[in-house]
């Protein structure tokens, strides 16, 4: 992967800043892309997933959640998974049925 060394350096810097400031161990996807571009590294939303699955970035970040706007550094807290859409629909349907005085 081209620019791997510079990306690793960027991530290590960002992790250090998060630890120094006791911030959450994550960074917004858009912020990460902007910082990488400022360093002259060609990273886009479309190739970010592939880059995160290859060494050395695969050892620096948790797996990317496509629904999240954040990249989580290894060891950072993963957000609790949301309720699956099908389950949410079932719950809403049951609540609507109970609330309906005719049914």
KOLFIDREN-305051 format. One record per residue: x, y, z of N, C-alpha, C in turn; residue in one letter. Coordinates in pm, whole numbers, always signed. Each point is the difference from the previous one (the first is absolute). Layout:
<lumlo <X; Y; Z>; <X; Y; Z>; <X; Y; Z>; A>
...
% end
This chain:
<lumlo <+86; -117; +0>; <-86; +117; +0>; <+91; +124; +0>; X>
<lumlo <-17; +86; -99>; <+82; +122; -2>; <-35; +91; +118>; X>
<lumlo <+96; +70; +49>; <-17; +95; +110>; <-36; -66; +133>; X>
<lumlo <+24; -130; +11>; <-35; -71; +124>; <+76; +58; +119>; X>
<lumlo <+126; +30; -19>; <+80; +54; +110>; <-54; +132; +50>; X>
<lumlo <-40; +86; -93>; <-54; +130; +41>; <-136; -15; +67>; X>
<lumlo <-81; -95; -47>; <-130; -24; +65>; <+19; -53; +141>; X>
<lumlo <+94; -91; +17>; <+28; -54; +134>; <+47; +113; +92>; X>
<lumlo <+86; +85; -50>; <+46; +114; +80>; <-114; +91; +40>; X>
<lumlo <-91; +27; -94>; <-117; +83; +29>; <-86; -64; +108>; X>
<lumlo <-26; -129; -13>; <-86; -69; +97>; <+68; -2; +137>; X>
<lumlo <+129; -27; +5>; <+70; -2; +128>; <-3; +138; +66>; X>
<lumlo <+14; +105; -79>; <-11; +136; +53>; <-139; +24; +58>; X>
<lumlo <-103; -40; -76>; <-138; +23; +45>; <-33; -81; +125>; X>
<lumlo <+47; -123; +7>; <-22; -82; +120>; <+69; +65; +120>; X>
<lumlo <+122; +48; -20>; <+72; +68; +108>; <-74; +123; +49>; X>
<lumlo <-55; +77; -93>; <-77; +120; +38>; <-124; -40; +78>; X>
<lumlo <-67; -106; -44>; <-120; -44; +72>; <+35; -43; +141>; X>
<lumlo <+112; -70; +16>; <+42; -43; +134>; <+42; +119; +86>; X>
<lumlo <+71; +94; -59>; <+46; +118; +75>; <-116; +85; +51>; X>
<lumlo <-106; +6; -77>; <-113; +85; +36>; <-116; -79; +62>; X>
<lumlo <+22; -129; +23>; <-103; -88; +56>; <-127; +3; -84>; X>
<lumlo <+17; +13; -131>; <-114; +1; -92>; <-38; -143; -36>; X>
<lumlo <-115; -15; -62>; <-41; -131; -47>; <+98; -46; -106>; X>
<lumlo <+20; -131; -6>; <+96; -55; -95>; <-67; -23; -135>; X>
<lumlo <-34; +112; -62>; <-62; -7; -132>; <+20; +134; -70>; X>
<lumlo <-22; -2; -131>; <+10; +122; -79>; <-108; -7; -108>; X>
<lumlo <-56; +114; -31>; <-101; +5; -105>; <+62; -38; -134>; X>
<lumlo <-76; -74; -80>; <+49; -43; -131>; <+40; +120; -84>; X>
<lumlo <-87; +101; -6>; <+31; +118; -81>; <+125; +72; +49>; X>
<lumlo <+19; +7; +131>; <+118; +64; +56>; <+126; -77; -37>; X>
<lumlo <-7; -132; +11>; <+115; -84; -36>; <+35; +17; -147>; X>
<lumlo <-101; -1; -86>; <+25; +17; -144>; <+63; +136; -28>; X>
<lumlo <-48; +104; +66>; <+53; +134; -19>; <+146; +8; +42>; X>
<lumlo <+32; -57; +116>; <+138; +2; +49>; <+93; -78; -93>; X>
<lumlo <-47; -113; -48>; <+82; -81; -91>; <+25; +76; -130>; X>
<lumlo <-102; +66; -52>; <+16; +78; -123>; <+98; +115; +20>; X>
<lumlo <-4; +62; +118>; <+94; +109; +29>; <+144; -48; +0>; X>
<lumlo <+20; -129; +28>; <+134; -59; -5>; <+35; -49; -140>; X>
<lumlo <-92; +18; -94>; <+24; -43; -137>; <-30; -146; -24>; X>
<lumlo <-77; -62; +89>; <-35; -141; -15>; <-138; -9; -64>; X>
<lumlo <-8; -76; -107>; <-125; -11; -75>; <-91; -105; +66>; X>
<lumlo <-83; +44; +91>; <-96; -86; +67>; <-138; +58; -24>; X>
<lumlo <-93; -84; -44>; <-137; +42; -21>; <-92; -94; +76>; X>
<lumlo <-126; +39; +10>; <-98; -87; +67>; <-7; -135; -70>; X>
<lumlo <+12; +0; -132>; <-14; -124; -75>; <+117; -97; +21>; X>
<lumlo <+122; +50; +21>; <+112; -92; +20>; <+39; -15; +147>; X>
<lumlo <-65; +72; +89>; <+34; -6; +143>; <-23; -140; +57>; X>
<lumlo <-113; -61; -31>; <-32; -133; +52>; <+109; -100; -38>; X>
<lumlo <+42; +1; -126>; <+106; -92; -44>; <+131; +27; +72>; X>
<lumlo <+32; +126; +21>; <+125; +34; +68>; <-2; -46; +146>; X>
<lumlo <-117; +8; +63>; <-10; -40; +141>; <+6; -151; +18>; X>
<lumlo <-24; -75; -107>; <+2; -145; +9>; <+138; -58; -30>; X>
<lumlo <+95; +85; -43>; <+133; -46; -36>; <+102; +47; +104>; X>
<lumlo <+108; -79; +17>; <+107; +47; +86>; <+60; +128; -55>; X>
<lumlo <+42; +89; +77>; <+10; +1; +147>; <-122; +60; +68>; X>
<lumlo <-94; +58; -76>; <-114; +68; +64>; <-95; -96; +69>; X>
<lumlo <-4; -126; -43>; <-90; -95; +65>; <+35; -23; +146>; X>
<lumlo <+126; +28; +37>; <+40; -17; +140>; <-14; +129; +81>; X>
<lumlo <-41; +108; -66>; <-12; +129; +68>; <-144; +40; +28>; X>
<lumlo <-93; -54; -78>; <-142; +37; +14>; <-85; -124; +23>; X>
<lumlo <-109; +20; +71>; <-102; -104; +10>; <-68; -11; -137>; X>
<lumlo <-68; -111; -27>; <-70; -10; -129>; <-98; +116; -18>; X>
<lumlo <-7; +50; -121>; <-84; +116; -32>; <-146; -40; -3>; X>
<lumlo <-80; +72; +76>; <-146; -17; -3>; <-53; +94; -107>; X>
<lumlo <-60; -52; -107>; <-46; +88; -108>; <-105; +101; +45>; X>
<lumlo <-69; -25; +109>; <-104; +90; +50>; <+59; +113; +85>; X>
<lumlo <+123; -16; +42>; <+62; +99; +90>; <+76; +105; -79>; X>
<lumlo <+9; +118; +57>; <+76; +109; -59>; <+139; +10; +65>; X>
<lumlo <+38; -104; +76>; <+125; +3; +74>; <+87; -120; -31>; X>
<lumlo <+130; +22; +3>; <+99; -107; -2>; <+43; -17; +145>; X>
<lumlo <-3; -124; +49>; <+35; -27; +139>; <+139; -62; +4>; X>
<lumlo <+90; +61; +77>; <+134; -54; +15>; <-7; -132; +75>; X>
<lumlo <+95; -88; -23>; <+6; -128; +73>; <-3; +28; +149>; X>
<lumlo <-83; -75; +69>; <-12; +17; +144>; <-103; +105; +40>; X>
<lumlo <-51; +73; -98>; <-104; +99; +29>; <-135; -67; +15>; X>
<lumlo <-92; +72; +58>; <-132; -55; +22>; <-79; -6; -129>; X>
<lumlo <-57; -115; -25>; <-89; -17; -113>; <-140; +37; +45>; X>
<lumlo <-74; +73; -81>; <-138; +30; +38>; <-83; -127; +4>; X>
<lumlo <-97; +0; +88>; <-89; -116; +9>; <-77; -13; -131>; X>
<lumlo <-10; -123; -50>; <-70; -16; -126>; <-148; +35; +16>; X>
<lumlo <-55; +62; -100>; <-140; +38; +3>; <-90; -120; -25>; X>
<lumlo <-126; +21; +19>; <-98; -105; -24>; <-12; -22; -151>; X>
<lumlo <-2; -125; -44>; <-18; -26; -142>; <-134; +57; -49>; X>
<lumlo <-5; +39; -124>; <-119; +63; -57>; <-122; -91; +12>; X>
<lumlo <+17; -128; -29>; <-114; -93; +7>; <-57; -7; +142>; X>
<lumlo <+88; -5; +97>; <-45; -6; +140>; <-72; +129; +39>; X>
<lumlo <+53; +115; -45>; <-64; +129; +30>; <-139; +5; -60>; X>
<lumlo <-16; -50; -121>; <-133; -3; -63>; <-97; -86; +78>; X>
<lumlo <+47; -115; +48>; <-85; -89; +80>; <-48; +70; +127>; X>
<lumlo <+92; +68; +68>; <-34; +70; +124>; <-103; +109; -26>; X>
<lumlo <+22; +78; -105>; <-95; +108; -33>; <-136; -58; -37>; X>
<lumlo <-2; -108; -75>; <-126; -62; -40>; <-77; -50; +123>; X>
<lumlo <+70; -62; +95>; <-65; -49; +122>; <-55; +116; +82>; X>
<lumlo <+77; +108; +11>; <-45; +116; +76>; <-123; +64; -66>; X>
<lumlo <+0; +7; -131>; <-114; +58; -71>; <-124; -86; +17>; X>
<lumlo <+19; -131; -3>; <-114; -91; +16>; <-61; +13; +140>; X>
<lumlo <+86; +11; +102>; <-49; +16; +137>; <-71; +135; +20>; X>
<lumlo <+48; +101; -69>; <-57; +135; +16>; <-129; +18; -77>; X>
<lumlo <-27; -84; -95>; <-120; +12; -84>; <-121; -53; +79>; X>
<lumlo <-100; +86; +29>; <-117; -44; +78>; <-91; -94; -79>; X>
<lumlo <+12; -3; -132>; <-85; -85; -83>; <+57; -139; -20>; X>
<lumlo <+123; -18; +29>; <+63; -127; -34>; <+47; -68; +118>; X>
% end
